[in-house]
């Protein structure tokens, strides 16, 4: 009679041991899974925080760049206004007629007919009307370049136009715009859509403006810059290539904006070690936790 009872008791203890063992394994696995999820969330949070910090830094850089370009615009206009106000008209026409062909300053009558210096090719009606009202003008037209112009008055009436032209090829060198040591590409965009690259990228970055997958990033940058001011954000739409930071900023007191891009790996240099170090620390913490969980599991298993 005792033998069957002993067998039953052994069976009950075996089942109880298996049940306890199952609970211990289940609890340990649950802890490990939770810790891995926490690790992935921490790494992702660190990446997001780092990206946001870099976006802020890039936005500040483009604000500085935009201010610099705006100052150059103001300098060009001030030079023309000063010359138009103080230089006698006859002497100005004579000097420009004798200027070398490569000289980029010219003078024209109020209808846009060139009288000396740089030839004014097919002047824009909006430019002529703006100058006729006595206001200065800055405009860009693809193929012609950017033009700065100021009205010349005689007896209070606008009679002539003094202007300065930078063609597309001379913009990068004359304006000397450098973005991230030549690794970034910046373009000057007028509100009506004409655009010209004003950085000499030396082939280090690709012209992505025609990339269909990147166009929505550039459009977003354009829209946000007109609503929020200086903007920069991470864009990973260019599948098959490194991700980029897209940035844009309006140039104050003009109808121009700067829009451009710089590779993520260029911006993150010197800061990526923070992300790597943090990820390593998180991984070490998980490994230590797993070792502790294993030790705890074996200790509890020994008491079963």
VENQUILIN-V453367 format. One line per field, one symbol per residue. ss: DSSP state (a for helix, b for strand, c for the rest). phi: phi as a letter, one per 40 degrees, with the letter a starting at -180 (. if undefined). psi: psi as a letter, one per 30 degrees, with the letter a starting at -180 (. if undefined). A space follows every 50 residues. Layout:
ss = ???
phi = ???
psi = ???
//
This chain:
ss = caaaaaaaaaaaaaaaaaaaaaaaaaaaaaaaaaaaaaaaaaaaaaaaaa aaaaaaaaaaaaaaaaaaaaaaaaaaaaaaaaaaaaccaaaaaaaaaccc ccccbbbbbccccbbbbcccccccaaaaaaaaccccbbbbbcccbbbbbb bbbbccbbbbbbbbbbcaaaaaaaacbccaaaccbbbbbbccccbbbcbc cccccccccccaaaaaaaaaaaaaaaaaccbbbbbccccccccbbbbbbb cccccbbbbbbbbaaaaccccaaaaaaaaaaaaaaaaaaaaaaaaaaaaa aacc
phi = .ccdcccccccccccccccccccccccccccccccccccccccccccccc ccccccccccccccccccccccdccccccccccccccddccccccccccc dccbbabacccgccbigdcccfccdccccccccgbcababbdgchbbbab cbbbfgbcbabbabbbcdcccccccfcbbfggccbbbcbcdchcaacbbc cfgcbccbcccdccdcccccccccccbbgcbaacbbcccgbccbcbaaac ccgbbbbbbaaaddccccdgbccccccccccccccccccccccccccccc cccc
psi = eeeeeeeeeeeeeeeeeeeeeeeeeeeeeeeeeeeeeeeeeeeeeeeeee eeeeeeeeeeefeeeeeeeeeeeeeeeeeeeeeeefkkeeeeeeeeegll efkgklkllffgjkflbkkjkikkeeeeeeeffgllkklkkkeeakkkkk kkkjhfkkflkklkkjleffeeeefhkkjhgfflkkkkklfffkkkkgkj fggflkjgfgkeffefeeeeeeeeffefbklklkkhfikflkllkkllkk jkglhllkkalkkefeefkffffeeeeeeeeeeeeeeeeeeeeeeeeeee eff.
//
